[in-house]
């Protein structure tokens, strides 16, 4: 039977030291068994490496930054759609998700499918709401407090032991051992990602992540747990290994069932010396290490596309444990004319 | 004490625990002990088997074996 030919727009082409997941998502889509793809890359900056990776991206377009507003984003996508006839869009940045969730009904009216969490799910799992989230769904999370000014940190710190994690709303975090360091991270992170800043209990232990997909009806379609083996100074996994921890998988299934999670997600968890897990973060999108899940037998981006298109799909039931991913960087030689085109025309 | 059933031990002495992703390296005698544990042998049987191969005192083997079992337990490799 002839496979369907889909045109899929993908963001997160920044395959840099804090990589977006666009490139591994595209790799996964290219390996999909249920469809063939034409890939349209969506970028925000002109130096996102994916723009220049013509072997896997057929055409790239720049998108307006989320801060510009959703009307501008919708207009830009309408323009791109008029040329490319998009079937599906997979947004991969936390900061753009709110806009894409908001415009998803309008995208659907245009014939562009997405498979994203609901606004309610998106908001509830925000780092600033993680305490309430843990209480509501009875999932262990580290204690955290939200502050809007540096002076609030003294009051907030009465409930914490040192050190603490200082986290941005969307990205970035630092470990603070005293008030000076809280000030340092507060200023650094808030300048880049805005307010509020989150003070979170520092949990000692080993970090584990789970990449998964929920169908929005409480079913876990896919889940692959990974232990980070090599972590960069930005806390990003540069190497990891698939594992079989049943407690992790159970926690994941519980998370999906209780929240009726719709779409892809990444759970970041810490296992303490008593072998208990705490849920540190819920990222409402595909993680950058997703190709490990594909490599061990669960093509999560492919399943997400099929769910977006309204297809009934069977949950993945197994994967290979003990497979590693080892990330590497790669220098491309790019003609200035290409940089000129994306910089001036916003397309390449 | 039994070795967890999912612990993978290669001929070269590379040990992998798939539930946690941890890996370890053991020397040839450690590897042999792990293989014997995998076969379901008791500590006494393992001790006797090693004693047959080496010119040493039973007390020394029992002490080393006990230390090794402690290490395995510490790293959650035992049931």
Interface residues (C-beta under 8 A of the other chain):
Chain A: X206 X208 X226 X227 X229 X240 X241 X242 X243 X244 X245 X246 X271 X275 X321 X322
Chain B: X6 X8 X16 X18 X19 X20 X21 X22 X76
